Each structure stands twice: as structure tokens, then as C-alpha cells.
Amino acid sequence: MLRVSLPWLSNRQMTTMKMAGGLGASPVDMPVAVPSLGNCGRFGFDGRGGCWSDCGKGKRNYMTVNTTQNAAVKKMRLGISPLASSALAEPRNSSRANFYKEVLKAARDKFTREISFQSKDKDISLAKVLLYVAAEDEAFLAFNREIDACTLHNERRDSSSPCDAQVWDGVEAMPMAGKNINEWLVELDTIAKEVEAELVSRDIGCHLAEVLEAVNQVLFESRGFKRSPVLVDSKCFYLHSVLGSGCASAILLSVIYIEVCRRLNLTIVGSRVGEEFLIWPPTGNPEELFKVTSGHSLFGVVNGKCVDDPRSKASDITSNSLLGLDIATNRDIIGIALANLIRLYWKRASRTNYGLMLTSPLRSVHKSEEKFNKDSGSKMPLLRPQELRLAIMASERLIILQPHNWALRRDYGMMLYYNREYEAAVQELSICMAFAPEEEAEVLEPFVEKLHLMRLETSWKSLGQKGRLTVP
């Protein structure tokens, strides 16, 4: 039988679950697929400072990857990539700009420590990690606004200086939508207490079905959380914005549901199913989740209409197939949220280049060198720099989370290429070639060679030389 222990009902005897009809939750799905943490091909991470072993038959063995990868991960942990370091040039007399630079570094460092592979996955706080993600991006945007304000002040020579306004003591104290990180964590505690109050007002025990109905009542009725049908607003992708507005992406709704239930001592797990991300309470008797009472199953109460939609793969889930699903770890869930940010900001950055894909240059490089030259240098598609930088930052965090994933490194290297960070792009794509399957490495190799020549040409021009660099 399903049981649940609530901290405020610890003295009551736990009773067996009785199925009751519930309020339907909003459907949750996963808009973008993220490779699993276990999907590392024939490579294995040995846990000793980033050393990879067992290249496998037919693999390329790049002996210098170990040192290079450690340096790259250390650089990403600091939160500022090579081009960002120059972009974050410190303006004169700007204490707030200084503060936001420090927040960028501190938020990335705390993110890295929180998801460190020395930490047990069950001990990772989804809410805290995602709030550190939001703090870093907020600090980046605030820094850019501060630079603009200081530049305008210097141009107009105003008597008042906006650059010397209030600063806060560290990343935890920086306000985001009116509250700091600790206050947003308290907001989740408050929601859990509202669920407790809802149960007390009903004068019921701690039956699992009734607890989940109360969670649904508070989240989707009292609080008004809902899934945004069109995910174009970045506020739907950050936890603090969702807690403030109630409008969320599917994965963040699941995160809030999981975090609230965790505060009630109720474990909720989840898994990707097609385009959906389903959540449910684990039980040794999964048939109980699918018993229909008052027109609803407990599985449907938690996941909403998606389990009743014949167009969704979630509608095919039964008690038997549920046992075959891979339970998403906390790191997997964080990875999904970061992948959503990458997709959002890449689409925004490339909006004026309809249909442009990260891997488009890899296809053209094989056609002819003339075609490659048309896509490179000054004729490269112009992307929105701020959105591209935010996509790069999300990609850096995802690589820290999944350092073995060659596809993520390829995409990260291609974003660096579009951002004209040729040296860093060569480094990342070279690391990617060491981990990628043989056929993928063969696609990357000629592009990396030409990208290396572009880097040399850029360096040549920066020294004041005229003409193109020719290679015999």
C-alpha cells in the first residue's frame, strides 16, 4: 500500500491509500531532449581529475585532452569565457558593475559546487541550483544595463552618478524580481505550509491521494500556476520568475511540484516519455497509481491531461511500462532546464537568420573551400550578441554537468565559432573529436582545420598585416 509521512502529522498513524478523485494538473512535457548522463559511448570517466580511459576500438586517442579539458572546465567554473572577459570591461567609478562581475563568478562557482560529482545526487537541491543559474544570468543582464547607464552618464556628464548606486553583500543577497535567493527558497516553504493548511481545513489524514489533491489545489487553483502554451518569454524558464508570475515551462512546473512535495516528506520521481516529462510517487505497487476513482487515476491527477491525450505517448503508460522507465536524477532534471535555456537563447540569437542551425557550417565545409569562405569571417551570419552569450553561458554550465557528452561540446564549440572566439572554438571542438564517434570526428576534422586557419588569419590581421594568410 502507498504511504506518506508528513512532518506535521508525525504522531498520527499512517493509513493506507484510498483513491479519490482529484483536480487535474496542467500537463507537463519536456520540450527538448537532453542526452542521458549514462550516454557516454565507449568512454568511461575514472573520477581522477577528469581522466578519460578506454577509447575503444576504432577511436581516436587524443593524449592531450586531459589537461585541456581540466583547464576548460576550470575556466567555465569561473563563469567568464575569453570573449566575455573583454566584454565585461570594468567602467570607471562603477561599484555596481564591479558587484555584478563578482556575482557572475560566485554564482557559477556555487552552481559547480552544488552539482559536484563528489555530492550525492539525492542531496542536490533543484531549487537552489536553478536559482544560481538565474542569478548568473540576471547579473550578466544587469551588468550590461549598468555599462549602458555609465556610458550614458559619461557622455552627458550628468551631476548624479547611477554607477554608484546600492550594492548587495554577495550572490545570495542580490534581488531577483524583488526577492533574493533565500527569500525565493522560503517561498517554496510557504507553498508547502499552504498545502498543510489545506489538509487541516479538510480535516483529513495523510492519505497519499488526498495529499496530492491538496498540492494540486494550492499550486494550480490557489496559486494559479500554469504551463505557458507558447514558450517565447524567458521568464517561463527561470525558477524565481515562475514562482513570481505562475507562468512556467513544463520542466519548471515539475521542479516546483517535486520541491513542494519534498518539503512534505513525500518523494516524487520523474522520467522523460516522448515529448512529456511525467512525475509520480514511487511505490512498490504501481497498479494503485492507475486505479480510476471518481473519474481520475492518481497518475492522471499528478500529470494532468497529457495522460488522457491519445496523441501523447504518455497515454500509453501502464503500471507495467512505468517500471521500465529510467528515473531522471536531479542532475538530469537540471540538464533539461539548461538545455531549454540553450534552445531559447539560440533561437533568439539567430532570429534574423531563419533556419540557421549550429551545425550548418559542418555541412558546407565539405562542399568547397569557396563555400566555407562565404560562411566565414566578415560574411558570417550576424547573431544577437547578448542572446548568443546567454546561450553560451547555459552551454558552459551544462558541460560542467555532463563533461563527457561530445554532442554538447560540439554545440558549445559551434556557438563559440559563431561568436568569433576562434581559439576557444578550436580547443572545444578538438576535445569533442576525442570523444565523438569515428564518423562524427571525420566530419569535424576538416572544419577544425579550416577554423584553425581562420584563427591564424585573425591573429595575422590583428598585427597590422595586409592581405590574406596563404598556406602553401
C-alpha atoms as one frame of an Amber mdcrd trajectory, in Angstrom:
protein
   0.000   0.000   0.000   1.094   3.561  -0.640   2.019   5.571   2.412   3.221
   9.078   3.036   4.693  10.603   6.186   4.156  14.301   6.774   6.308  16.125
   9.371   3.334  17.915  10.901   1.376  14.647  11.125   4.223  12.569  12.535
   2.212  11.435  15.566  -0.696  10.184  13.515  -0.837   6.632  12.355  -0.214
   6.338   8.641  -3.163   4.846   6.856  -3.428   3.014   3.594  -4.266   4.947
   0.500  -7.843   5.347  -0.561  -8.268   6.559  -4.079 -10.246   9.726  -4.538
 -10.931  11.996  -7.444  -8.564  14.894  -7.803  -8.076  18.140  -9.531  -6.335
  17.709 -12.860  -2.872  19.194 -13.007  -1.590  21.009 -16.020   0.159  18.659
 -18.436   3.924  18.659 -18.263   6.217  17.784 -21.100   9.864  18.102 -21.987
  10.334  20.494 -24.903  13.879  19.459 -25.678  15.684  16.152 -25.293  18.929
  16.009 -23.362  21.339  13.085 -23.653  21.371  10.915 -20.562  24.275  11.109
 -18.137  24.958   7.491 -18.829  25.228   8.024 -22.572  28.968   8.223 -22.938
  29.610   5.633 -25.609  32.750   3.572 -25.069  34.383   6.134 -22.825  34.419
   6.000 -19.045  35.125   8.717 -16.545  37.557   7.426 -13.946  36.929  10.187
 -11.389  40.582  11.203 -11.040  40.751  14.795 -12.162  38.936  14.369 -15.475
  40.962  11.497 -16.949  39.182   9.524 -19.642  40.028   5.919 -20.388  39.060
   3.027 -22.663  38.931   4.714 -26.029  37.618   1.564 -27.597  38.327   0.006
 -30.949  38.462   2.463 -33.793  38.522   5.525 -31.534  40.969   8.373 -31.751
  43.147   8.635 -28.647  43.988  12.289 -28.001  46.527  12.246 -25.163  46.394
  15.993 -24.556  42.648  16.131 -23.904  43.009  15.506 -20.157  44.934  18.696
 -19.395  42.960  20.769 -21.869  39.602  19.606 -20.540  40.567  20.358 -16.932
  41.613  23.856 -17.933  38.385  24.365 -19.891  36.178  23.200 -17.020  38.138
  25.397 -14.585  37.622  28.351 -16.923  33.874  27.680 -17.174  33.630  27.360
 -13.391  34.748  30.961 -13.112  31.767  31.919 -15.220  33.513  34.219 -17.702
  34.673  32.943 -21.069  37.544  34.566 -23.029  35.434  36.984 -25.048  33.201
  37.695 -22.063  36.272  38.823 -20.125  36.846  41.604 -22.601  33.119  42.313
 -22.848  32.965  42.761 -19.093  35.477  45.591 -19.144  35.160  47.471 -15.868
  33.902  51.045 -16.245  35.314  53.792 -14.062  33.635  54.553 -10.730  31.109
  51.732 -11.085  30.709  49.857  -7.816  27.580  48.098  -9.090  29.336  46.910
 -12.240  32.079  45.529 -10.004  29.435  43.805  -7.881  27.758  42.150 -10.867
  31.114  40.828 -12.083  31.668  39.246  -8.693  28.170  37.761  -8.747  28.884
  36.186 -12.142  31.886  34.373 -10.696  30.242  33.491  -7.380  27.038  32.138
  -8.949  28.976  29.885 -11.334  31.225  28.664  -8.528  28.262  27.866  -6.249
  26.475  26.130  -9.134  29.566  23.998  -9.752  29.963  23.077  -6.107  26.271
  22.235  -5.724  26.250  19.772  -8.651  29.782  18.489  -7.991  30.228  14.802
  -8.691  31.538  14.451  -5.152  27.997  15.304  -3.992  25.338  12.626  -3.791
  22.596  13.215  -6.331  19.851  12.993  -3.693  21.496  15.819  -1.755  21.398
  18.256  -4.684  18.772  20.974  -4.249  16.999  21.527  -7.564  15.657  24.879
  -6.391  18.997  26.194  -5.177  20.876  25.158  -8.329  18.286  26.716 -10.646
  18.296  29.903  -8.591  22.089  30.108  -9.017  21.529  29.738 -12.775  19.039
  32.605 -12.660  21.372  34.746 -10.521  24.217  34.407 -13.017  22.058  35.347
 -15.980  20.441  38.217 -14.061  23.895  39.518 -13.097  25.015  39.369 -16.738
  21.992  41.338 -17.923  22.308  43.802 -15.030  25.982  44.316 -15.826  25.138
  45.205 -19.421  22.486  47.654 -18.243  24.995  49.190 -15.827  27.568  49.611
 -18.598  24.959  51.370 -20.743  23.943  53.649 -17.853  27.537  54.562 -17.040
  28.335  55.213 -20.687  25.297  57.480 -20.993  26.298  59.265 -17.785  29.826
  59.855 -19.058  28.532  61.166 -22.379  26.046  63.575 -20.837  28.235  64.454
 -17.835  25.244  64.296 -15.518  25.675  65.572 -11.963  24.244  62.357 -10.494
  26.097  59.078 -10.975  23.973  55.968 -11.474  27.141  53.878 -11.266  27.493
  54.364  -7.512  24.052  53.120  -6.503  23.371  50.464  -3.882  25.210  47.131
  -3.973  24.495  43.952  -2.009  26.566  41.538   0.013  27.112  38.549  -2.258
  25.104  36.499  -4.716  22.560  35.337  -2.104  21.673  38.943  -1.285  21.184
  40.170  -4.874  17.472  40.757  -5.523  15.805  38.971  -8.430  12.264  40.164
  -9.128  12.144  41.696  -5.664  13.493  38.773  -3.625  16.908  37.236  -3.060
  17.775  33.536  -3.334  16.998  32.721   0.297  13.645  34.503   0.093  12.690
  32.511  -3.017  13.561  29.302  -1.158  11.320  30.492   1.672   8.570  30.977
  -0.927   8.662  27.231  -1.618   8.433  26.610   2.138   5.388  28.886   2.227
   3.665  26.920  -0.544   4.269  23.687   1.390   2.721  25.253   4.503  -0.306
  26.269   2.440  -0.712  22.618   1.451  -0.551  21.648   5.127  -3.219  24.235
   5.916  -5.378  22.907   3.078  -5.202  19.398   4.539  -6.006  20.626   8.043
  -9.015  22.568   6.771 -10.359  19.378   5.203  -9.869  17.506   8.489  -8.327
  14.538   6.706  -5.403  12.258   7.365  -2.245  11.754   5.350  -3.579   9.525
   2.578  -1.364   9.920  -0.474  -4.173  10.701  -2.909  -5.537  13.430  -0.641
  -2.102  14.978  -0.147  -1.582  15.160  -3.912  -5.051  16.661  -4.362  -4.120
  19.334  -1.819  -0.842  20.036  -3.650  -2.780  20.435  -6.897  -5.339  22.677
  -5.211  -2.686  25.047  -3.892  -0.449  25.086  -6.970  -2.987  25.192  -9.777
  -6.044  26.753  -8.129  -4.955  28.988  -5.238  -1.576  29.984  -6.695  -2.642
  29.793 -10.336   0.452  28.064 -11.739   0.030  27.147 -15.376   2.083  25.971
 -18.286   2.689  28.605 -20.928   1.380  27.332 -24.297   3.935  29.376 -26.265
   7.406  29.390 -24.725   8.886  32.643 -26.024   9.154  34.552 -22.749  12.393
  33.893 -20.874  10.523  34.388 -17.582   8.981  30.940 -18.088  12.467  29.387
 -17.936  13.739  30.773 -14.610  12.551  29.463 -11.252  12.262  32.822  -9.499
  10.226  34.299 -12.374   7.897  31.296 -12.386   7.372  31.499  -8.623   6.506
  35.176  -9.043   4.292  35.037 -12.123   2.917  31.484 -12.102   3.621  31.039
 -15.826   6.122  28.243 -16.395   7.755  25.829 -18.771   6.800  22.199 -18.230
  10.015  21.142 -16.536   9.895  24.021 -14.036   6.331  23.088 -13.075   7.669
  19.611 -12.333  10.542  21.080 -10.302   8.135  23.128  -8.179   5.889  20.087
  -7.667   8.889  17.959  -6.622  10.275  20.628  -4.283   6.935  21.256  -2.567
   6.342  17.536  -2.042   9.886  17.095  -0.715   9.077  19.653   1.982   6.089
  17.476   2.898   8.313  14.396   3.188   6.738  12.977   0.026   9.079  11.696
  -2.674   8.178  12.429  -6.291  10.189  10.994  -9.191  10.026  11.707 -12.907
  11.047  10.496 -16.336  11.037  11.599 -19.957   8.355   9.986 -22.093   8.397
  11.208 -25.680   7.709  14.923 -25.543   6.430  14.706 -21.971   8.087  14.703
 -18.558   5.965  12.632 -16.209   6.117  12.624 -12.408   4.665  10.225  -9.850
   5.178   8.998  -6.266   7.301   5.821  -6.217   5.555   2.733  -4.941   6.106
  -0.990  -4.806   2.580  -1.483  -6.128   2.321   0.699  -9.274  -1.137  -0.678
 -10.081  -2.510   1.628  -7.381  -1.378   4.648  -9.380  -3.646   3.660 -12.275
  -6.830   2.759 -10.413  -9.586   5.110 -11.561 -11.620   6.701  -8.771 -14.141
   9.499  -9.371 -13.064   9.612 -12.998  -9.358  10.075 -12.263  -6.338   7.893
 -11.660  -3.680   9.037  -9.233  -1.222   9.068 -12.151  -3.575  11.372 -14.036
  -4.090  13.619 -11.021  -0.348  14.289 -10.856   0.330  14.615 -14.581  -2.860
  16.191 -15.866  -4.456  15.882 -19.264  -1.370  14.581 -21.087  -2.028  11.016
 -19.866  -5.517  11.129 -21.400  -4.432  12.657 -24.704  -4.298   9.915 -27.382
  -1.743  11.989 -29.318   0.713  11.743 -26.421   2.984   8.798 -25.682   2.140
   9.388 -22.040  -1.325   7.959 -22.686   0.243   4.541 -23.360   1.908   4.297
 -19.932   0.627   1.454 -17.746   1.692   0.024 -14.419   3.943  -2.442 -16.264
   5.595   0.052 -18.626   6.077   2.519 -15.760   8.570   0.134 -14.157  10.635
   0.186 -17.358  11.149   3.959 -17.400  14.512   5.423 -16.442  14.067   7.642
 -13.402  15.561  11.087 -14.007  18.186  12.090 -11.469  18.409  15.595 -10.060
  21.325  16.220 -12.429  19.201  15.037 -15.371  16.407  17.458 -14.432  18.868
  20.355 -14.141  20.260  19.345 -17.528  16.805  19.548 -19.109  16.289  23.048
 -17.712  19.686  24.183 -19.038  19.066  22.620 -22.460  15.797  24.562 -22.648
  17.716  27.793 -21.980  20.213  26.966 -24.723  17.442  26.350 -27.239  15.549
  29.502 -26.215  18.531  31.840 -26.494  19.905  30.259 -29.668  16.533  30.763
 -31.369  16.527  34.371 -30.203  20.113  34.959 -31.258  19.545  33.554 -34.765
  16.093  35.029 -35.276  17.175  37.111 -38.287  18.736  34.020 -39.906  15.723
  31.764 -40.280  16.613  28.078 -40.308  20.218  28.606 -39.229  21.464  25.596
 -37.294  24.507  25.266 -35.086  25.891  22.537 -37.326  25.210  24.263 -40.672
  28.911  25.152 -41.272  29.891  21.500 -40.798  27.830  20.536 -43.831  29.096
  23.324 -46.065  32.787  22.743 -45.358  32.752  19.529 -47.369  31.323  21.141
 -50.500  34.144  23.504 -51.325  36.533  25.893 -49.698  34.796  28.720 -51.541
  31.507  27.846 -49.859  33.203  27.751 -46.451  34.759  31.153 -47.029  31.338
  32.599 -47.833  30.066  31.436 -44.446  33.107  32.591 -42.516  34.806  35.790
 -41.478  33.026  39.041 -42.182  30.241  37.271 -44.126  29.320  35.029 -41.221
  25.657  35.396 -40.194  25.223  38.180 -37.667  23.634  36.988 -34.434  22.305
  38.930 -31.473  25.323  39.097 -29.161  23.541  39.217 -25.804  21.291  36.236
 -26.538  24.219  34.307 -28.010  26.264  34.970 -24.863  23.392  33.712 -22.667
  23.194  30.545 -24.780  26.954  30.077 -24.385  26.706  30.535 -20.607  23.952
  27.896 -20.381  26.059  25.572 -22.526  29.082  26.055 -20.255  27.015  25.061
 -17.225  25.616  22.027 -18.999  29.107  20.845 -19.930  30.181  21.179 -16.291
  27.205  18.956 -15.500  27.884  16.475 -18.338  31.595  16.780 -19.248  31.633
  13.515 -21.184  28.896  14.468 -23.668  30.569  15.033 -27.035  27.422  16.447
 -28.682  27.182  19.194 -26.067  30.841  20.089 -26.627  30.269  20.214 -30.379
  27.331  22.601 -29.966  29.286  24.716 -27.479  32.247  24.892 -29.872  29.960
  25.931 -32.723  28.460  28.729 -30.613  31.980  29.964 -29.876  32.634  29.896
 -33.625  29.531  31.997 -34.327  30.719  34.370 -31.606  34.091  34.639 -33.403
  36.005  33.120 -30.483  38.073  31.031 -32.868  40.809  29.937 -30.486  38.334
  28.709 -27.854  36.230  27.061 -30.588  39.261  25.138 -31.897  40.016  23.942
 -28.371  36.480  22.757 -27.611  35.936  21.092 -30.977  39.284  19.318 -30.655
  38.156  17.913 -27.285  34.867  16.938 -28.907  36.715  14.990 -31.628  38.395
  12.874 -28.950  35.040  11.787 -27.503  32.889  11.676 -30.650  32.184   8.540
 -32.687  34.599   7.992 -35.559  32.166   9.176 -38.244  31.401  12.388 -36.330
  35.093  13.083 -35.768  35.657  12.783 -39.517  33.006  15.456 -40.110  34.576
  17.770 -37.533  38.209  17.348 -38.564  38.239  19.415 -41.799  36.156  22.143
 -40.157  38.547  22.377 -37.212  41.498  22.585 -39.607  39.923  25.473 -41.514
  38.846  27.100 -38.247  42.476  26.946 -37.120  43.495  28.788 -40.295  40.816
  31.411 -39.631  42.251  31.887 -36.143  45.721  32.385 -37.596  44.374  34.832
 -40.160  42.600  36.817 -37.441  45.825  36.969 -35.433  47.722  37.992 -38.569
  45.353  40.885 -39.231  45.463  41.975 -35.597  49.203  42.518 -36.020  48.525
  45.020 -38.803  49.367  42.744 -41.719  47.544  43.254 -45.004  46.085  40.677
 -47.325  45.107  37.095 -46.645  47.238  34.485 -44.984  48.251  31.939 -47.599
  49.225  28.376 -46.827  51.320  26.552 -49.401
